[in-house]
Amino acid sequence: MAKTVVQEFTKGLWAEIPPFRLVLGLCPVLAVTKTVENGVGMGIATTFVLVCSNILISLLRNVIPKNVRIACFIVVIATFVIVVELVMQAFAYPLFLKLGIFIPLIVVNCIVLGRAEAFAAKNGVVSSFADGLGIGIGFTLSLTALSIFREVLGSGTFTIPISSVSVPVFGPSFQPFNFLVEAPGAFVCLGLMLCVMNMLGKK
């Protein structure tokens, strides 16, 4: 049992790490990774929703009618998204404003709904918790890695999460690659990271 739980947790950190392995949830990955603070904040918010919805759906899996399961899953996910919104408005309002519409859009995030349908609705609470936590942490690490690459090279700064303090990384003569913090740069960076992950996976 313990070995199975560990496997369910660790698969989200490499074998099924989103978005580089499952290639899901690309919309927030491309949109909010201009700064490290945004990436970490979005990752933590998604992880909370993912873990909580996995647990509740696993508990209710034998009660939810199969023909309306997707609608029920969305209601459960939306409930926890509202909790995240209210908490962020109360304790991290500047970050909430920066993330904007992408917090409510967690409701339709392919990762969250996909784990509910593919895993939580078919497995026990402990395994569903481990699955949600592992996938959530993997998603957060993906966003953080992409954010660091884009912000450091695209802006020449590193924004410390929560504090919103941007620390210069290079000297005054550094010319940032502004292309990286634009929309096309997000696609290029994601493509490069997908390439690296595929190469490492083959090895």
N, C-alpha and C positions, 0 to 999 in steps of 0.2 A: 504493500500500500504506500509506504513512505517513498519507495523508489519510483513508483508511478507518479506520485505528486511532484517529486523533484523533476522528473522528465517533462511533465506538463508545464512546469514553471520555466525550465531552462530552454525549452524549444522556442519560446518567444524571444529569447536573447540572441539567437543565431539562426537556427534551422528555419524558423518561420517568422523572422523579424520583419515587421512591417516598417516601411513600405518597400524595403530592398529585396525581400524574398517573396512575400505575398503580393506585392505591388498593389496594395490597397490604401485608401485614405490619402491619396495624392493631393487632393485639393488643399487641405491645411498645410501639408508639407511644402507646397509651392508658394503658398500665400503668406504664411506667418513667420517664415524663417529668415527675415531680414536682420533680426537681432537675436542674440542668445536668450535674452529675457523672454521674448515672445515664444521662442521654441520650447523652452523649459516650461513656461506657463501653460501652453497649449497641451504639452505632453502630460503634465500632472493632472489637468482638468479631464482629459480623455481617459487617463488611467483610473481616476476615481469613478467615472461613469461606467467604465468597462468592468471594473471589479464589482461594484455594487449591483449593476444590472445582471451580471453573470450569476451572482449569489441568489438574487431574488428569483430570477427565471428558473434556476436549478431547483429552488424550493417549490416553485409552482408548476413544474414541468408536467406533473401528473394531473393537474387541475385545469390547465389551459386547454381549451378545445383545439384540435389540430387544424380545423378549417379557418380559425381566426387567430392563429398563433402569431403571425407577423404583426397584425394590428396590436395584439396584446404586448408583444415585445417592444414595439415603438412607444406605447404608453408607459411602460416601465422605464425605458431609456429616457424618455422625455421628462419623467418625474425627477430623475437624478440630474439631468441637465439643468433643470430649474433650480435645484439645490446648489449646483455649481455657480450658476449665474448670481444667485442671491448672496452666496458667500463671497464671491469675487467683488461684487458691488460694495459689500460691507468692509472688506479687508484689503482688497487690491484693486481699487477703482481705476487708477491710471492704466494698469495692465488690462483690465476689462475693456476700457475704451480702445486700447490699441488692438486687441484681438477682435473686437467688434462682432460682426455677424457670424464669425467662425465658431463662437461658443455655442449659440443656438443650433448651428449646423452639425454639432456632434450627434444630434438626434438621428441624422441620416448618414452618419459616417459608416462606410462599408465595414470597417474593422469591428465596430461595436455590434452592429446588427448581424454581421457574419459570425462572430463568436457566439452570439445568443442562439442563432439557428443551428450552427454546425457543432457546437460543443455543449453549452450550458443546458440546452433543452434535452440533452441525451445523457448527461453525466451527473454525478453527485455534487454536493455543495463544496467539499474540500477540493476536489479536482477542478471544479469550475472557478473557484477562487484562485488556485494556482495558475490556471490557464489565463484568466483575466489579468492577474498581476504580472505574469511574465510577458504577455503580449503588450500590456500597457507600458512596462518599463522599456521594452524593446522599441516601442514607438517613440517614447520620450528620448531615448538615446539616439535614435535616428534623426529626430528633429534637432536635437542639440548639436550633433555632429555637423549636420548641414548648415545650421545657423552659425556655428563657429567659422566654418569655411567661408560662408558668404559675407558675414559681417567683418571678419578680420581682414580679408583681402579686398572686399568691396567698399568698406568704410574706414578701415584702418583702426577700428576700435573694438573693444570687448565690453558689452553691457552686462554688468553684474546683476543676476536675477534678484528680484524683489526691491533692491535698492535703486534700480534704474540709473545707476551711475555708469557712464561710458568712459572706459579707461583707454587712452591711446596706446596702441601696441607698437607702432613704429615711430621713427623720428619725424621731424617736421618736413623733411624732404621727400617723404613717401607719397607717391601718387596712387591713390586707391583705384581699383578696377571697378568703377561705378556700374559697369555692365552687370556685375554679379548680384547687385541688390535690386536690379530691375526684373520684370517678369520673364524676359527671355533668358536671363542669367540663371533664374531658378531652374528652368528646364535643363540648361546645360549642366549645372551642378548636380542635379538629380541623375542625369544620364551618366555622368562620370562616376558617381558613387555606385550606381547600378552595375556599371562595367567592372569596377573594382571588386564589388561583392561577388559577381559571377566568376571572376578570375580566382578569387580566394576560395570560392566554393568548389571549383573544379580541382584545385590543388588539394 
